[in-house]
Amino acid sequence: MAYQVELRPAALRDLKRLSLEIQRRIRPAVDRLATNPRPPGVEKLAAQLNRYRIRVGDHRIVYEIRDAVLLIIVFRIAHRREVYR
């Protein structure tokens, strides 16, 4: 049971703005969400329904899980001090 991972335009822009080294660390983490949408260390965001975040170093990936249709939507990829703004 593999999920489809969709990156919103804002998440793609966030990813492109990062250095290549950080992109190489984040891209595999995003891809792994397809097989395990709730990996160890995942945190559910309290203020928003069905939204989660995972840490990749100092960066965060904020995404939503839609279990009914096996879809993961990535909304933001940013440094921890900027991601929730």
Secondary structure, DSSP 8 states (H G I E B T S, - for coil): ---EEEE-HHHHHHHHHS-HHHHHHHHHHHHHTTT-SS-TT-EE-TTSTTEEEEEETTEEEEEEEEGGGTEEEEEEEEETTTTT-
